Amino acid sequence: MKLSKPLIFLLSIYVLIGTYFLTGVVDIALNGKILKLSKYYNASFTFKGLINGYPKIYESLVMSFVICVAFIAILLLLPKKEKLYGDAKFATAADVAKRNLYGDDGIIIGKYKGKLLRFPGQQFVSLAAATRMGKGVSVVIPNLMDWQQSAVVQDIKQECFDFTSRYRKDILGQEVYLFNPFSSRTHRYNPLTYFDINSPEADNTLNTLANIFFPPPSSGDPIWSQLAQDLFIGIAYLLGELTSTRLGIAFLNSKKIDLDLTFYDILKFSILGLDTQIEEEDGNGEAISVKLNTLDDSYAFLEQCSLISEKVKIRMKSYVETETKMKNSVLKSFQGPLKIFQSDSMRYATSGNDFDFRDLRKKKMTIYIGITPNNLPIARPILNAFWQQLFTVNTTELPQANRDLKYKVLLVMDEFSAIGYLPIYLKSIAFIAGYNLRSIMIYQDNSQLEINPPDGYGQQGAKTLLANHACQIYFVPSTQEDADRLSKMLGTKTVRNRSKSLGKDSGRGSESETGRSLMLPQELNDMDFKDEIIRIVGSSRFIKCK
């Protein structure tokens, strides 16, 4: 048995008490009066013997001490009887203290016997809780009121923004932003400006964005998504070069064309091209007016003006060489996911940047993503791009390599499944913490995570995802499958089962050992609304708390 400081202290008390009471018995025996023990012995015998110097009292004291120490040592060395069906138990206050959960720093995860529990260190937290089970008031909002450094919050109902934004701005002195591209009350975020379009790294970023907006189908021919991806990257490169190179800027200014590298302008270019009119000479040398209001005509004109680079040609080749009848199908596949950017609010929200992900670890700031539930189905691509880019930008430089990166960032990912498949989170979760990023992943049930990509992570991916969250919190299970799974995780304990005979042998009984779940699935389903169960990876005992 491993001896902890509390246990050593407790055993020392036992030895002292045992020595005191045993000393009188030993002294009476050494003086040959053991048969008259009841006559001479009482609770104060040892005290009186030491004060009055009874014969052999000190020898008796030493012998009693040795006997008590030997007895305790034998008990500790005796092999512990194994429980036949298991020995599952919930954590005690000592177990909780051993995990350093009573500290003043970390993510608030619950309350045990009136004391707040905080998960320290850099590891991640997951929370399984059905809708309207109180995860906001019990975990999300308390952490936003307590966390002193930067934070990014997926705030589906905007409750967190309403409750905590003023506090984080006025009391904690942070810069506060709200990104809700479906409302006029929004700050701006343009994913296409977080990289240099002319750099070698641009291809990786554009490929990632293309996969988010035009994901390959889970079944069927992927040709349409592949063509749409190439067209997206090609137009992005084209607009990027026109708006950033000397020749491109001069051309746009001369033709009074207003273009920028945004999702709206990429969509607009695929529909209207340059949307302008130019003067050209016909075969007789006379000036004629030519409209450039289609993608094909505009591309051909720019190529004629030597404003199309090789990388644009490579990406656009599959579209340019596609038969005319098929081009309409390609354009439909391309324009469909981008049509959300036609709305005035979405167009404005993605027209620039009011905040910068690269500042999250440099200064104290909080970003709320306030996309409301009614817009979630169409908002998934921009949500996914947001988180994907946040992780990419903040995992390129370790804090020890740059003194400016002095703050930690708490990522509160409520309704995690709303993001869809986030490959960088799954692949990088094992080392993301080293970049001073901490995450609270909140989901409703395992079935949400186990949906195949692009909506979820599949069974194996969900298993990997949860395994890398060192602290796992469970509210009342939302499905029977989750109740069964959690009951199995909690383990079994050995209990004594008494049986009583009826009839001729009435009154006779027997006792046997049997196994029982620490908590049955129905007990988990009936758990009090205020109760939760916490699993800390590396500890066999779950914590049942408030």
VOGU-3710 file (C-alpha; in Angstrom, 3 decimals, decimal comma):
1> mklskplifl> 0,000/0,000/0,000  1,265/3,460/-0,900  1,662/5,624/2,216  0,459/9,186/1,766  1,100/11,944/4,313  -2,512/11,902/5,618  -2,340/8,115/6,040  1,008/8,272/7,865  -0,434/10,900/10,232  -3,531/8,763/10,890
11> lsiyvligty> -1,461/5,601/11,560  0,775/7,549/13,953  -2,301/8,540/15,988  -3,413/4,908/16,077  0,043/3,781/17,309  0,125/6,403/20,077  -3,371/5,569/21,285  -2,678/1,841/21,148  0,628/2,246/22,998  -1,029/4,240/25,789
21> fltgvvdial> -3,746/1,686/26,524  -1,546/-1,390/25,981  1,214/-0,130/28,316  -0,933/-0,692/31,438  -1,750/-4,269/30,441  1,919/-5,089/29,735  3,080/-3,487/33,010  0,577/-5,517/35,068  1,687/-8,682/33,273  5,423/-7,977/33,805
31> ngkilklsky> 4,756/-7,519/37,504  2,997/-10,924/37,732  -0,471/-9,607/38,410  -2,165/-10,412/35,083  -4,814/-12,482/36,890  -5,825/-9,361/38,791  -6,014/-7,235/35,591  -9,592/-6,152/36,204  -8,673/-5,014/39,716  -5,723/-2,800/38,806
41> ynasftfkgl> -6,349/-1,695/35,184  -8,279/1,427/34,178  -8,016/4,119/31,512  -5,710/6,293/33,593  -3,306/3,476/34,616  -0,542/4,439/32,134  -0,745/8,120/33,009  -0,533/7,406/36,768  2,258/4,855/36,212  4,436/7,366/34,327
51> ingypkiyes> 3,779/10,101/36,871  4,379/7,882/39,938  7,148/5,679/38,492  5,404/2,287/38,688  7,789/-0,706/38,457  8,790/-1,608/34,854  6,485/1,091/33,446  9,052/2,381/30,918  9,915/-1,146/29,730  6,177/-1,697/29,270
61> lvmsfvicva> 5,896/1,572/27,281  8,683/0,566/24,863  7,320/-2,964/24,437  3,801/-1,644/23,791  5,097/0,806/21,181  7,000/-1,964/19,370  3,952/-4,251/19,477  1,669/-1,555/18,017  4,126/-0,646/15,246  4,582/-4,324/14,383
71> fiaillllpk> 0,825/-4,870/14,305  0,260/-1,951/11,930  3,144/-3,122/9,697  1,670/-6,647/9,480  -1,724/-5,215/8,526  -0,143/-3,105/5,777  1,847/-6,036/4,431  -1,052/-8,471/4,393  -2,262/-9,065/0,838  -5,490/-7,209/0,175
81> keklygdakf> -8,393/-9,508/-0,550  -9,483/-8,947/-4,126  -13,116/-8,239/-4,779  -14,482/-10,968/-7,018  -16,599/-8,659/-9,175  -14,658/-5,407/-8,852  -14,225/-2,592/-6,382  -15,552/0,464/-8,202  -16,014/3,537/-5,997  -16,544/7,235/-6,482
91> ataadvakrn> -13,658/9,529/-5,557  -13,334/10,799/-2,002  -12,320/14,304/-0,910  -8,735/12,998/-0,556  -8,824/11,698/-4,159  -10,078/15,079/-5,389  -7,328/16,897/-3,486  -4,708/14,540/-4,912  -5,762/15,652/-8,415  -5,141/19,338/-7,485
101> lygddgiiig> -8,741/20,254/-8,298  -9,146/22,639/-5,342  -6,760/25,267/-6,764  -7,421/28,873/-7,766  -6,390/28,480/-11,417  -7,869/26,402/-14,216  -11,170/25,586/-15,929  -14,160/25,420/-13,567  -15,623/21,905/-13,888  -18,005/21,536/-10,912
111> kykgkllrfp> -18,494/21,828/-7,171  -17,606/19,132/-4,609  -18,972/19,470/-1,072  -19,308/23,217/-1,457  -15,868/23,810/-2,998  -15,291/24,819/-6,615  -13,341/22,307/-8,705  -10,893/23,701/-11,269  -9,028/21,573/-13,805  -5,452/22,937/-13,862
121> gqqfvslaaa> -2,657/22,568/-16,410  -3,032/22,753/-20,178  -5,194/19,759/-21,043  -8,659/19,879/-22,611  -12,157/19,392/-21,153  -15,199/17,767/-22,773  -18,796/18,069/-21,591  -21,641/15,754/-22,647  -24,959/17,486/-21,976  -28,313/17,509/-23,737
131> trmgkgvsvv> -30,041/20,756/-24,708  -31,457/22,791/-21,801  -29,532/20,806/-19,184  -27,862/23,882/-17,714  -24,420/23,682/-19,309  -24,453/27,435/-19,901  -25,185/28,518/-16,341  -23,079/25,767/-14,745  -19,945/25,635/-16,895  -19,785/28,152/-19,754
141> ipnlmdwqqs> -20,818/31,400/-18,033  -18,903/30,720/-14,759  -15,720/30,159/-16,753  -16,220/33,325/-18,789  -16,659/35,279/-15,535  -13,589/33,613/-14,003  -11,127/33,240/-16,921  -8,812/36,267/-16,886  -7,077/35,762/-20,246  -8,266/35,606/-23,872
151> avvqdikqec> -11,292/33,573/-24,923  -13,179/32,526/-28,052  -16,775/31,414/-27,522  -19,132/29,598/-29,867  -22,249/31,286/-28,523  -25,174/29,746/-30,374  -27,953/31,584/-28,536  -25,884/34,718/-27,759  -26,640/34,161/-24,056  -22,945/34,237/-23,183
161> fdftsryrkd> -22,484/37,532/-25,003  -25,475/39,078/-23,214  -24,349/37,849/-19,770  -20,566/38,235/-19,896  -19,405/40,604/-22,679  -19,743/43,799/-20,643  -17,992/42,192/-17,661  -15,105/40,998/-19,820  -14,809/44,435/-21,414  -15,328/46,776/-18,449
171> ilgqevylfn> -14,010/44,708/-15,520  -11,391/42,500/-17,171  -10,333/45,236/-19,618  -10,537/43,098/-22,749  -11,279/43,910/-26,368  -14,633/42,248/-27,114  -15,980/41,251/-30,542  -19,170/39,601/-31,791  -19,152/37,760/-35,123  -22,663/37,065/-36,387
181> pfssrthryn> -22,670/37,347/-40,200  -26,471/37,081/-40,291  -26,966/40,305/-38,371  -26,084/43,950/-38,898  -24,683/43,902/-35,350  -21,483/42,102/-36,250  -17,749/42,574/-36,452  -16,023/41,501/-39,653  -13,943/38,422/-40,464  -12,564/37,598/-43,931
191> pltyfdinsp> -10,777/34,218/-44,083  -9,132/35,147/-47,405  -6,908/37,837/-45,866  -5,025/35,665/-43,342  -2,378/34,674/-45,864  -0,347/36,178/-48,688  -2,035/35,150/-51,937  1,317/35,300/-53,714  3,155/33,055/-51,232  3,742/29,283/-51,548
201> eadntlntla> 1,605/28,721/-48,418  -1,485/30,146/-50,154  -2,170/26,870/-51,946  -2,574/24,922/-48,687  -4,947/27,511/-47,218  -7,061/27,732/-50,372  -7,229/23,933/-50,598  -8,479/23,807/-47,018  -11,163/26,426/-47,694  -12,149/24,658/-50,910
211> niffpppssg> -12,602/21,373/-49,008  -14,792/23,138/-46,438  -17,129/24,774/-48,960  -17,094/22,003/-51,580  -16,586/18,755/-49,638  -16,390/15,481/-51,596  -19,652/13,527/-51,342  -19,752/10,523/-49,000  -21,076/8,530/-51,945  -21,351/9,160/-55,652
221> dpiwsqlaqd> -19,101/10,797/-58,220  -16,709/13,394/-56,684  -16,033/15,038/-60,055  -18,367/17,998/-59,443  -16,839/18,892/-56,096  -13,334/18,554/-57,572  -14,181/20,876/-60,469  -15,811/23,353/-58,063  -12,719/23,306/-55,827  -10,389/24,013/-58,763
231> lfigiayllg> -12,633/26,823/-59,968  -12,741/28,369/-56,486  -8,950/28,305/-56,110  -8,447/29,577/-59,647  -10,759/32,591/-59,219  -9,276/33,314/-55,759  -5,770/33,408/-57,250  -7,014/35,560/-60,133  -8,692/38,148/-57,881  -5,759/38,062/-55,480
241> eltstrlgia> -3,305/38,910/-58,256  -5,526/41,619/-59,736  -5,887/43,323/-56,338  -2,277/42,978/-55,139  0,055/43,291/-58,165  1,060/46,551/-59,827  -0,301/45,560/-63,259  -3,521/44,192/-61,787  -4,236/47,315/-59,738  -3,464/49,557/-62,719
251> flnskkidld> -5,874/47,535/-64,891  -8,713/47,706/-62,345  -8,220/51,446/-61,857  -8,162/52,133/-65,596  -11,419/50,238/-66,141  -12,971/51,540/-62,886  -13,658/47,985/-61,735  -14,336/47,448/-58,037  -13,040/44,016/-56,987  -11,598/42,592/-53,793
261> ltfydilkfs> -10,518/39,192/-52,519  -13,737/38,228/-50,718  -16,181/35,335/-51,001  -18,808/37,676/-52,399  -16,525/38,934/-55,179  -15,453/35,352/-56,033  -19,140/34,459/-56,440  -19,861/37,665/-58,352  -16,953/37,044/-60,742  -18,281/33,552/-61,515
271> ilgldtqiee> -21,676/35,079/-62,419  -20,828/38,429/-64,071  -17,114/38,256/-64,746  -15,538/41,725/-64,727  -19,019/43,254/-65,169  -17,757/46,054/-67,367  -17,771/47,325/-70,937  -14,682/47,921/-73,041  -13,967/49,479/-76,426  -12,302/47,346/-79,106
281> edgngeaisv> -11,658/47,629/-82,832  -13,467/45,365/-85,274  -11,942/43,963/-88,436  -12,504/47,273/-90,229  -10,709/49,297/-87,582  -13,906/50,745/-86,169  -14,484/51,000/-82,406  -17,102/48,677/-80,978  -18,359/48,209/-77,429  -17,829/44,760/-75,896
291> klntlddsya> -19,475/43,630/-72,656  -17,441/41,529/-70,268  -20,302/40,185/-68,159  -19,604/36,451/-68,148  -16,860/34,371/-66,552  -15,673/32,929/-69,857  -15,468/36,242/-71,732  -13,721/38,014/-68,840  -11,186/35,200/-68,421  -10,409/35,204/-72,168
301> fleqcslise> -9,940/39,001/-72,140  -7,609/38,926/-69,116  -5,598/36,145/-70,722  -5,317/38,236/-73,892  -4,025/41,121/-71,730  -1,396/38,802/-70,179  -2,945/39,236/-66,741  -3,398/35,486/-66,115  -0,512/33,760/-64,344  0,490/30,127/-64,807
311> kvkirmksyv> -0,906/28,982/-61,445  -4,283/30,522/-62,353  -4,235/28,762/-65,732  -3,438/25,421/-64,074  -6,342/25,728/-61,652  -8,779/27,040/-64,298  -7,759/24,530/-66,966  -10,289/21,853/-65,988  -13,121/24,413/-66,184  -11,923/26,142/-69,371
321> etetkmknsv> -11,588/22,806/-71,192  -14,962/21,514/-69,980  -17,654/21,199/-72,651  -20,107/24,090/-72,788  -23,056/21,901/-71,741  -21,202/20,719/-68,618  -20,039/24,203/-67,611  -23,490/25,118/-66,337  -23,436/22,078/-64,044  -19,978/23,020/-62,773
331> lksfqgplki> -21,116/26,586/-62,092  -24,185/25,362/-60,200  -21,998/23,133/-58,011  -19,667/26,069/-57,455  -22,172/28,860/-56,860  -24,581/26,921/-54,594  -22,487/26,924/-51,371  -21,367/30,541/-51,956  -24,831/32,068/-52,397  -25,059/32,812/-48,672
341> fqsdsmryat> -22,565/35,620/-49,326  -25,097/37,467/-51,499  -26,985/38,745/-48,454  -26,043/42,238/-47,326  -25,164/41,174/-43,789  -22,972/38,234/-44,844  -21,332/40,330/-47,547  -20,451/43,022/-45,011  -19,381/40,563/-42,283  -16,790/38,967/-44,596
351> sgndfdfrdl> -15,584/42,150/-46,283  -12,638/42,741/-43,918  -11,205/42,045/-40,463  -12,022/43,892/-37,233  -10,113/41,323/-35,143  -7,048/39,224/-35,797  -6,565/35,639/-34,597  -2,819/36,326/-34,374  -3,469/38,763/-31,508  -5,256/36,268/-29,247
361> rkkkmtiyig> -2,067/35,283/-27,409  -0,563/38,783/-27,566  -3,306/40,730/-25,814  -6,439/40,046/-23,824  -9,414/39,789/-26,150  -12,672/37,847/-26,409  -14,470/36,820/-29,596  -18,075/35,594/-29,467  -19,432/33,651/-32,458  -23,118/34,477/-32,170
371> itpnnlpiar> -24,652/32,540/-35,051  -28,184/31,683/-33,934  -29,695/28,151/-34,262  -31,956/29,021/-37,204  -28,891/29,909/-39,294  -26,664/26,995/-38,248  -27,493/24,708/-41,226  -26,207/27,244/-43,754  -23,504/28,683/-41,485  -21,456/25,486/-41,092
381> pilnafwqql> -18,875/26,323/-43,811  -18,034/29,757/-42,393  -18,031/28,334/-38,837  -15,683/25,567/-39,891  -13,414/28,027/-41,699  -13,355/30,234/-38,580  -12,156/27,474/-36,233  -9,880/25,867/-38,807  -8,097/29,161/-39,386  -7,939/30,029/-35,680
391> ftvnttelpq> -6,088/26,775/-34,950  -3,839/27,088/-38,000  -2,773/30,649/-37,185  -2,111/29,881/-33,505  -0,167/26,636/-33,934  2,666/27,967/-36,058  4,752/29,458/-33,229  5,349/28,188/-29,690  5,071/30,733/-26,850  8,621/30,010/-25,671
401> anrdlkykvl> 9,882/31,121/-29,086  8,111/34,491/-28,922  7,803/36,516/-25,713  4,860/38,442/-27,145  2,720/35,287/-26,960  2,144/35,655/-23,221  -1,579/34,844/-22,798  -3,542/31,609/-22,779  -6,699/31,278/-24,860  -9,813/29,470/-23,638
411> lvmdefsaig> -11,831/28,015/-26,524  -15,445/27,371/-25,527  -16,836/25,205/-28,320  -20,535/24,907/-27,488  -22,652/22,799/-29,875  -19,403/21,330/-31,171  -21,122/19,187/-33,812  -22,465/22,345/-35,487  -18,963/22,984/-36,852  -18,893/19,697/-38,769
421> ylpiylksia> -15,691/17,759/-39,325  -12,724/19,845/-38,126  -9,641/17,885/-39,235  -7,046/20,165/-37,645  -8,711/19,746/-34,218  -8,679/15,955/-34,468  -5,129/15,702/-35,812  -3,543/18,369/-33,617  -5,388/17,961/-30,313  -2,499/16,005/-28,770
431> fiagynlrsi> -0,112/18,978/-29,061  -2,356/22,061/-29,345  -2,146/22,626/-25,580  1,563/23,411/-25,929  0,581/26,576/-27,814  -1,367/27,918/-24,803  -4,746/26,946/-26,230  -7,267/25,233/-23,910  -10,582/23,883/-25,098  -13,979/23,051/-23,610
441> miyqdnsqle> -15,715/20,825/-26,161  -19,482/20,669/-25,514  -21,619/18,106/-27,332  -25,010/16,469/-26,757  -24,231/12,764/-27,114  -21,747/10,353/-28,676  -23,935/9,687/-31,712  -23,354/13,302/-32,819  -19,593/12,779/-32,850  -19,792/9,327/-34,476
451> inppdgygqq> -21,557/10,523/-37,651  -19,246/10,046/-40,625  -17,407/13,087/-42,106  -18,120/15,792/-43,146  -20,848/15,972/-40,473  -18,941/14,139/-37,722  -15,788/12,137/-37,016  -16,865/8,511/-37,423  -16,669/5,970/-34,601  -12,880/5,748/-34,498
461> gaktllanha> -12,432/9,509/-34,870  -14,908/10,178/-32,030  -13,047/7,691/-29,834  -9,727/9,435/-30,542  -11,305/12,843/-29,957  -12,662/11,975/-26,505  -9,498/10,103/-25,473  -7,522/13,337/-25,922  -9,767/15,275/-23,531  -8,175/14,567/-20,151
471> cqiyfvpstq> -11,199/15,809/-18,207  -14,588/14,454/-19,273  -17,805/15,764/-17,691  -21,145/13,970/-17,981  -24,550/15,410/-17,143  -27,709/13,254/-17,181  -27,311/11,106/-20,353  -29,459/12,199/-23,282  -29,766/8,732/-24,863  -30,061/5,184/-23,541
481> edadrlskml> -26,893/4,247/-25,435  -24,924/6,939/-23,599  -26,389/5,793/-20,260  -25,305/2,211/-20,981  -21,855/3,348/-22,040  -21,318/5,551/-18,970  -22,576/2,818/-16,624  -20,045/0,426/-18,126  -17,264/3,012/-17,796  -18,038/3,516/-14,102
491> gtktvrnrsk> -17,302/-0,166/-13,464  -18,746/-2,736/-11,067  -18,554/-3,271/-7,339  -18,872/-6,447/-5,270  -21,929/-6,599/-3,012  -23,229/-9,248/-0,605  -26,505/-10,835/-1,580  -28,641/-12,447/1,132  -31,270/-15,058/0,277  -33,941/-16,525/2,567
501> slgkdsgrgs> -35,563/-19,934/2,168  -39,324/-20,424/2,298  -41,418/-23,464/3,160  -39,895/-26,364/5,183  -36,535/-24,567/5,542  -38,171/-21,262/6,346  -35,896/-18,969/8,312  -32,701/-20,366/6,905  -30,693/-18,063/4,708  -27,466/-17,833/2,769
511> esetgrslml> -25,130/-15,082/1,753  -23,117/-14,801/-1,432  -21,167/-12,183/-3,371  -22,401/-10,760/-6,637  -21,483/-7,940/-8,984  -23,367/-4,675/-9,429  -22,720/-1,591/-11,547  -21,548/1,381/-9,528  -24,501/3,154/-11,143  -27,072/1,372/-13,282
521> pqelndmdfk> -28,209/3,023/-16,553  -31,623/3,793/-15,037  -29,918/5,419/-12,043  -27,916/7,616/-14,393  -31,087/8,562/-16,266  -32,757/9,466/-12,951  -29,762/11,438/-11,689  -30,571/14,798/-10,113  -30,529/17,736/-12,531  -27,741/19,363/-10,484
531> deiirivgss> -25,483/16,270/-10,419  -22,620/15,524/-12,761  -19,950/12,860/-13,108  -16,332/13,718/-13,916  -13,688/11,418/-15,305  -10,043/12,477/-15,075  -7,817/10,446/-17,387  -5,249/8,576/-15,304  -7,580/8,073/-12,341  -9,790/4,999/-11,916
541> rfikck> -12,249/6,770/-9,646  -14,898/9,007/-11,156  -16,010/12,098/-9,244  -19,720/12,523/-8,528  -20,368/16,149/-7,689  -22,581/19,145/-8,372
//
